[in-house]
Amino acid sequence: MEFEAVIGLEVHAELSTKTKIYCGCTTEFGGEQNTHCCPVCMGLPGALPVLNKEVVSYAIKAGLALNCEINKETYMARKNYFYPDCPKNYQITQDETPLCSNGYIEIALEDGVKKVGIHRIHIEEDAGKALHREDGTYVDFNRSGVPLIEIVSKPDMRSAQEAKMYLENLKAILQYTEVSDCKMEEGSLRCDANVSIRPKGTSEFGVKTEIKNMNSFKAVEKAIEFEIKRQIEAIKNGEKIVQETRRWDEVKGETIVMRSKEEAHDYRYFPEPDMVYLEVDDKWIENIKASLPELPEMKKARYINEYGLPDYDAGILTSSKALAGYFEETVAKGANPKDASNWIMGEVLRTLNDREMTIEDIKVKPEDLAKLIELINNGTITGTIAKKVFKDMFETGDNPEKIVKEKGMVQISDENAIRDIVNKVLDENPQSVEDFKNGKTKAMGFVVGQVMKASKGKANPQLVNKLVEEELQKR
Amino acid sequence: MHTKTLHEVKELINKKEISCVELTKSTFDRISKVDDKIGAYLQLDEEGALKKAREVDEKIQRGEETSFLAGIPMAIKDNICVEGLKTTCASKILENFVAPYDAHVTKKLKENDAVIIGKLNMDEFAMGSSSENSAFKKVKNPFDLERVPGGSSGGSAAAVAAGEAYYTLGSDTGGSIRQPASLCGVVGLKPTYGRISRYGLVAFASSLDQIGPFTKDVEDCAHVLNVIAGHDSMDSTSAKVEVEDYTKYLNQDIKGMKIGIPKEYFAEGLNPEIRGIIENGIEVLKKLGAEIKEISLPMSKYALAVYYILASSEASSNLARFDGIRYGFRAEDFEDVVDLYVKSRSQGFGDEVKRRIMLGTYALSAGYYDAYYKKALKVRTLIIQEYKKAFEEVDVILTPTSPTVAFKLGEKSNNPLEMYLSDIYTVPINIAGVPAISIPAGFVDGLPVGMQLIGDYFKEGTLLKVSHAFERETEFTKVKPSI
């Protein structure tokens, strides 16, 4: 029997608001322990939460960008559970009335575009952080009360690959809208996965497991792949899948049982009596709608139509807001969009990937990349030299003109000078001359290469080609 | 001096017949004389109080304008935060908790140069009707030391009655201001829900709790309300309704005002002597020209049930933060974090608190939530509608405050249900969220009896107007205990 996987994702994203969700404390990451807190986010007796309107605006923005309906009357609810990093021993979140619902994200599959449904988005507060040390456990409440949105997808994904694409697109949208910086390493984006399997072609759901503790998109992909395989093998061995929460063990590369359904909490949700109903009017929503930036899909379409970029390239360039921004800035500084795209897709991303860096870390300014492209196009340097110049730019952040000048990398376009080099190379390689005469045109390529080498890559390649052919014919 | 009202001592200060320091010292003298017997105070701050009194005296000497409350000794129920003083809620679990911030009302009082002399005893976490649930000591009724002062704000009521403060603050979740005010013969106001910020009031039941003043007479009540009422951006449930000058309702004629008498509040269970006193009260108002109208509030009979579901549910969650992790009492010899929670909470909370946490946890549990909590919310809506409708017909509703006079210490301690019935006339008001005041209306065997006046939302002024007219006519507020 063939099986198919059914996957749903629950993503927590920290919002980029300056202050916390129920008090005025800063949301800044880091900081000395327990310095970004007050009676409210420490849950002191008598302190009361007041909803930060910015948080609502950010969540609505995310909802609109993710094609959701915005629910105009909602209320906050308490989720009761005891944990030392939760100072009130309840989390103020939303239960029956999420702020946004019924949206979707598009992902590009080989056989077309697929819409992955978004069930709901709600706002809530983050907890503090327990720090386990040799002399005991401590709690840092700097993160307590940092605003989160929880984005719950519909169980629409069928493979780990689809889940990864959903996450990548979701991350891009949240970054584009500046709702969240989505830094998984700082914990500002977290993901849990619900996975089940069923015989292909059936519509009923199998028993699902929830997987936690995945710290990167790659881990999400690997964990889901593992879990699908595990469940299929279990079924094939005649075992039953049990509803449970499992933890991804990155080192072992497997999911491990955390708690069973019986151990699941009864969170005793009820409407937060310290807060009034949250009412959102049309004007509020319209204002946010008007402020939405160009989203990845729209941008990609524009790159294809306006700049004539290939679909793949446009997809990569728009995959992150920062990368698209870098590209657009390079074009704005005068580079031809196709050249800019080729350079970014080529040298820029390759070098970044080699160094395990991202575009945010690059020292090369877009205007310098544009300048570099100009130096090639106006014949000042050759493409080969340009790659060397770029390496220098990447290391030092210097501008290309300075590097070219200091290192004497200007292209040689003097015919006589090149002709001298050509003749010198031909003199040193009589065999190649012989081969050429015998009709082996390949020999010409070898000679061109030797000439370029002799000129340290500075000779104008078109001239070299022309002169090599001329001189060979003469011999 | 201790028998004088707030406005009387204010006049003495204005006439420079007494300084604020002298007044404060005399109050501490009074406390040291009687509080061993009364047990109203959990904590005193003589140093802080005298410092403030001196400051006010200096201001007066410099000829600066001062607030009505400036320089006059007052005290605060121990579930309201005062920075630097302990806020124990009369619970072992918060025995050593020093508040690091001021409640909104505390801030207002300090801005108005009130002299805060200490923190007042109460039922643990404001749960109770006799103040016997204090983890530290019991409060006694100044009119009879063998009897309870009512609760949960028993310390706040007893302190005013015994002249240990010129006014105090309490909190009222189901009657915790009005019932002790009634039993101690003082004026106690529970304002409209949202009239006074709850920021810094340790929550018992967030949707019902409201801070309010205890005073010696109605005039004083208006002065205190003027200072503590108003919107606060730190409390989202506080109302953006403008604060009036409540003193303008004093000395007004009540001719033609419509007063509703709900027949359900005069049914079985009401002590006949108390009924007689309330009926006399009605006669007084009639004589003053008020129009008396019998009304019906049939949903009221469900109020107590609704109250114990909603209040306990909210309490079970509100009190979850007292876990021995960050502050307050922590049990010794625990094995792991769960054991730490269990032991700290088992040893830190008293029986009544635990009873309500369990009730509330049960009512909110999966499978019971719809039958209890949700249904209670629906009935609450009906009760609110019933009150709204009643106030289309009448200006004020008049009832007894408590079905009995002060009972003996220990008399009801072993019967929680009977204790809960003490609040039968006060609880519906919190469910509806309307304001109500208890004013002295007479005595049974030397024990005070309070009359409750209930008003429409944010109509505290109307309550003060009727109460003040009644007070001018009867002068029951002038009767002091012999202690």
Boltz contact constraints between the chains, C-beta under 6 A:
constraints:
  - contact:
      token1: [A, 39]
      token2: [B, 101]
      max_distance: 6.0
  - contact:
      token1: [A, 43]
      token2: [B, 321]
      max_distance: 6.0
  - contact:
      token1: [A, 45]
      token2: [B, 202]
      max_distance: 6.0
  - contact:
      token1: [A, 46]
      token2: [B, 81]
      max_distance: 6.0
  - contact:
      token1: [A, 46]
      token2: [B, 200]
      max_distance: 6.0
  - contact:
      token1: [A, 46]
      token2: [B, 201]
      max_distance: 6.0
  - contact:
      token1: [A, 46]
      token2: [B, 202]
      max_distance: 6.0
  - contact:
      token1: [A, 48]
      token2: [B, 199]
      max_distance: 6.0
  - contact:
      token1: [A, 48]
      token2: [B, 235]
      max_distance: 6.0
  - contact:
      token1: [A, 50]
      token2: [B, 236]
      max_distance: 6.0
  - contact:
      token1: [A, 78]
      token2: [B, 317]
      max_distance: 6.0
  - contact:
      token1: [A, 80]
      token2: [B, 317]
      max_distance: 6.0
  - contact:
      token1: [A, 82]
      token2: [B, 341]
      max_distance: 6.0
  - contact:
      token1: [A, 84]
      token2: [B, 325]
      max_distance: 6.0
  - contact:
      token1: [A, 88]
      token2: [B, 321]
      max_distance: 6.0
  - contact:
      token1: [A, 89]
      token2: [B, 320]
      max_distance: 6.0
  - contact:
      token1: [A, 89]
      token2: [B, 321]
      max_distance: 6.0
  - contact:
      token1: [A, 90]
      token2: [B, 317]
      max_distance: 6.0
  - contact:
      token1: [A, 90]
      token2: [B, 320]
      max_distance: 6.0
  - contact:
      token1: [A, 266]
      token2: [B, 365]
      max_distance: 6.0
  - contact:
      token1: [A, 266]
      token2: [B, 366]
      max_distance: 6.0
  - contact:
      token1: [A, 268]
      token2: [B, 364]
      max_distance: 6.0
  - contact:
      token1: [A, 270]
      token2: [B, 364]
      max_distance: 6.0
  - contact:
      token1: [A, 273]
      token2: [B, 206]
      max_distance: 6.0
  - contact:
      token1: [A, 273]
      token2: [B, 207]
      max_distance: 6.0
  - contact:
      token1: [A, 273]
      token2: [B, 314]
      max_distance: 6.0
  - contact:
      token1: [A, 274]
      token2: [B, 206]
      max_distance: 6.0
  - contact:
      token1: [A, 275]
      token2: [B, 236]
      max_distance: 6.0
  - contact:
      token1: [A, 276]
      token2: [B, 236]
      max_distance: 6.0
